[in-house]
Amino acid sequence: MSSINAVDFASLLCSRLCHDLLSPVGALNNGLELLADEHDPEMRQRCLDLLAESARTSANKLKFFRLAFGAAGGFGEEVDAREAKGAIEGLFGADGRIELGWMVGEAALSKTAIKVLLNLALIAGDALVRGGRLDVGAERSDRGTEIVVRAEGPRLVLDPELRKALLGEVADDALTPRAAAAWLAHRIVTETGGSIQVSAPEDPFLLFGAVIAGR
């Protein structure tokens, strides 16, 4: 299992977050500059629409990242599963490209399970480069908490680096910001004594399975 230094990993994760937020925040800046120089009412309305869309995208990303990577969810040991659903819908469902199938029967899950679920959903959703369907399921069993994330669409692209990180096969000095979420999911699961499975590259769908032991 990878044992990358915690400070180094924090740097990688911050780089990933900054990369993902750069586009919507940059659009906000561009919209404000256009609005300052524009006097035509119709064009000003378009600028305002751009600003509203960029602000909404930024807020959705921050909400998701706070729950997936941060300490969101309050002081309790569990998090309302509806928060995770809302975070995924905000990140992937706003433009209608990705249809979410929510199959989480539990009203609440441990913070550990929520983080793994969200990080796997993030990776699977990003793999749907032309949209498609993202199914997310979780339930408690005698083994612990079992999580399944499935993605299917006209084009699926899972970077080999992410596959290796999920399976714990990436070297410490080879980990990049792009694979930070995958490495985090792997590390969280294995520290509980659980495991992660990834479907074969030749499969027409992408399937992640995770067992969080004792949760």
N, C-alpha and C positions, 0 to 999 in steps of 0.2 A: 504494500500500500504506500502511496506517495506520502512523504513526510515534509512537504515544503514548509518553509518558515512562515509563521502566521503573519508577520509583517509583510513579507514578500507577497503572500496571497492577498492581503488587504489592498496592496498596491495594484495587483492585477484586477481585483474586483472593482476598485475605484475607476480604473481605466476603462473597464467594460461599461460601467454606468455612465461615465462621461461621454463615451462614444455613442451610446444609445440616446442620450438626452441632447446631444449636440444638434441634431437635425431639427427637432421641434422648437428648441430654444433659439436656434439661428433663424428659423422662420418667423418667430416673434419679433426678433430684431429687424429683420427685413421688412416685415409688415409695418412696423412703427416708422421706419425711414420712408417707406412709400406713402404712408398716411400723412406725414408731415409735409410732403411736397405735392400732394394731390388735392385738387380743388373741385374736380368733377364729382357730383353727388353719387353717380353710379359706381365710379371707380373707388370712391371712399368707402362705399358699402362693401365692395369686394375686398378691400383691405381689412375692414372690420371682420368680415367673414373669415378671412385668412387668420387674423389674430385670434378669433374665437376657437377655430379648429386647432391651431397650434397650442393654445393654452390648454384646451381639453386633452390633447394628446400628451402634453407634458405632465399634466396632473394625473392622468391614467398611468403613465409610466412610473411616476414617483410613488403612487399608491401601491402598484405591483411590487416595485423594488423594495419598498419599506417592509412589506409583508414577507417577501421571498428572501431578502438578505438581511433585514434589520431586526429590530426588537419590537415590532408592532404586535398588537394583540393584547396589550395590557399586562397585568402582573400575574394572571392566572396561568395554569399549566396548559389550558386548552384554548383554541381559537374557534369561533363560530365558522362553520364551513361555508356559510353564505358570504363571508368576507373574501374567502378564496375564490369563490365563483364570480363575485363581482369584480375582483381584480383581473381575472382571466378575460371576462367579457369586455372590460374596459381596454385591455391591451390588444386583444385580437378581434373582438366582435363589432367594433365601432363602424367599420367600413363595409361590413357584410361579406367580406371575402372568406371568412372562416366561420363555419357553423359549429357551435359548441354543444356537445352532448354531455350532460352532467349526470353522473350516476354515483353520486356520493350519498349513501343512505344515512350516514351519521350526522347528527345535528352539530357536533363539534369534534375536532381532532386535536391531537397534541400539537404543540408548536413545531416539534420535530417533523411530524408527518406533514403539516401544512407547508413547511419549507421545501421538503422533498417533492411534494405534489406540484407546487408552483414552479420549481426549477425544472422538473421534467416536462411540465406543460409549456414552459418557455422554450425549451429546446425543440420540442415536437412542433410547436406553433411556428417557430422560425424556419423549420424544415419545409413547411407548406409554402413554398415560394410563389405558387400561383393560386393559393387558397385551397380550400377543401373542408374536411371535417376533422374536428379535434374532440375525441371522447376522453373523458376523465372519470375514473371510478376509484372508490376507496371503501374499505370495510374492515372492521376489526374481526379477528379470528383467534384461534388458539395459538397461532404462530406470532401474532402481533397485529400490526396494521398493514394490510396489503393494499398496494396502490398500483393501478394500471392506467397508462396513458397511451392512446392509440391515435395516430394521424394517418389520414388517407386523402390523396388529392391527385390532380393531373401531373404534378411534378414534386417529388420528394427529394430533398438534398440534405443529408446528414454528413457534415464534415467528419472525415476519419479521425481527426483530433478529438472531436467531441465523443465519439464512440469509445476511443481509448481512455479518455478521462472518466467517463461513466463506469468503465470496467476496471479502473485503477491501473491502467497499463501505460500511463504517460510518465515520463521521467520528470523529476523536479525542475530541472533546468530547461525543459521543453514546454512547460505549461505557459499558455498565452492568455491574455484577457478574454479572448473569444471562448475559451474552454473553462472559464472560472465557474460558471453555474454548474457545468457537468461535474467538475471536480468536487464542488461543494456538496452536490447531491450524493456522490459516491462516498465522500468522507463521512457525512452525517449518517448514512445508512450503515456503513461498515463499523462505525463506532458503537452502534447498538447491537452488533452481532448479526445484522441482517445482510441482504445481498440485493444486487440490481441485475436484471437481465435485459438484453437488447436484442431485438429481432435481427435476423441475418440481412446483410446488405442487398441480397438479391430478392428479398420479399417485396411484394407490391404495396406494402404498407409499412409503417414504422410503429413498433410496439415496445414500450418500456414497462417492465414490471419491477416492483420494489417491495421488499418485506422489511419492515422496521420492527425488529424483535422487541417483544415486551412492551409495545406502545399501544 
